Amino acid sequence: MKNKEELWEDYSDLVKKERWNKVIELLYTISSLEPKNHLVYLRMGDAYQKTGQKEMAVSSYHKAAAILYKEGFKDKTLALYKMILKIDTDDSVSLKRLDEILKEQETLRPATISALGKPMEEIEPVEEPFTSESGAIGELSLFSGMSAEELSELKGKLIPLSFQSEDRIVEEGDSGDSLFIIKKGIAKVITHIGGKEIGLATLSDGDIFGEVAFLTGRPRTASVIASTDIEVFEIGRADLEELTGKYPRISEILQGFYESRVQETVQRVKAELRP
């Protein structure tokens, strides 16, 4: 009998070969060794989706969500229920659990949400636009504490991009693992559930987006569309991983952004789907 490490190596090999039925079989074996590992059921759900077995995918994701909730990862649990609703918009269990968890957290909304983008109806003009100068980059919470030399190195990793109003900067469902920082301009964030477009947030100068795909390795969960002509900086996975390796605090901040954004997103989705 192979140990867990060897089985996970076999899993990686099967995924690369896209042998999804074998992946599912192997994950059931791994689940007998790691029954409380939510990643087993998360990967199982992914594999079931690859084979078109949506009901089994939803069932697997529910198992992962139950484990995450029990371990206290409520934000990740909310994100998983949102993903289930993208597969089955009428999944009553997910809708019920969303409602229950959000009621638990109504008085615990983290202050970091304000840093992730203002609600669409509350956007205000920014008097001092974010610039590409090292000092201005250092004013972002993500990069605060870095020396002038380090900021200069960071500046060399940022790719400047320009978009016109209504251009799609990132597209929901696309693969991608780069991070974006808005230099100047305004963009809106939207997602689709059950054929319905849901506005999630408005982003402006200095705001960051794209951290979900970077942290999870999953396709983009929302589209970001330019509301005005806009300038952004893009930083790719390799450069960002180098930075997070040197400065673990950056990973912690990105994780905080991700968890807070998930909570905000789920509350908006719940409000839109409420009868």
C-alpha positions, 0 to 999 in steps of 0.5 A: 500500500502506498503512503499518502505522499505517493498517492498524491504524486500519482494524483498529479500524474493522472491530472496531467494526463487528464484521466479523470475517472482514474483521478476519482478512483484514486481520490476515494482511496486517499479519502480513506486515509485522509477523511478530514482533508477538505482538499480531497473532496474539493479535487474530487468535485473538480474531477467530477465536473471534468467528467460532466457529473454535476450532481456528484461534483456538488455532493463532493463540494458539500463534503468539503464545505462541511469540513471547512465549516467545522474547522472554522474556515467560514469565508472559504466555506462561503466561497465554496457554496457560491461555487456550488450555486454556479453549478446548480442555482437552485441548490437548496442546501447551499442557499440555506447554509449561506443564509445561516453562516451570513447571519452568524457573521452579520456583526463580524464584517472585517474592516479590510473590506473597505480596501477591496473596492467600494460598493458600486453606489458609493464610488468617489473621485480620488484626488491624488492618483496612484503613480508608478513612482516607487514611493507611491507604490510603497504607500499601498498596504500590500507593499508597505515596509519595503525599502526604496531599493526593494520598491525599485526592484518591484517597479521593474516587475510591473507591466503597464497596461492601458484599456478603454472604457468598456474593455474587459481587463479580465474575463470570468472563467478564463485561466490566469494567475496574475495580479493587477493594480489600478494606476488610474481609472475606474472599473466594475466587477461583475459575475454571473449566476444562473444567467443573471449578471450581478455587480459586485464592486467598483474599483479605483486608483490603487485597488488590487484585483486578480488575487483569487486566481493567484491564490487558488489556481482556479479560473477567474471568478469574476469579470473586471470591466473598465468603466473609464479609460484606465491604466493598470499594472500587471504582475505575473505569478513568477514575480509575485511568488518571488516577492511572497517568498521574500516577504511572507506578509504579502501573502497574508495581506492577499489572503485577507483581501481574498477572504474579505472579498469572498464574504462581500461577494456572497452577501451581494449574491445572496441579496440578488438571488433572494426571491 
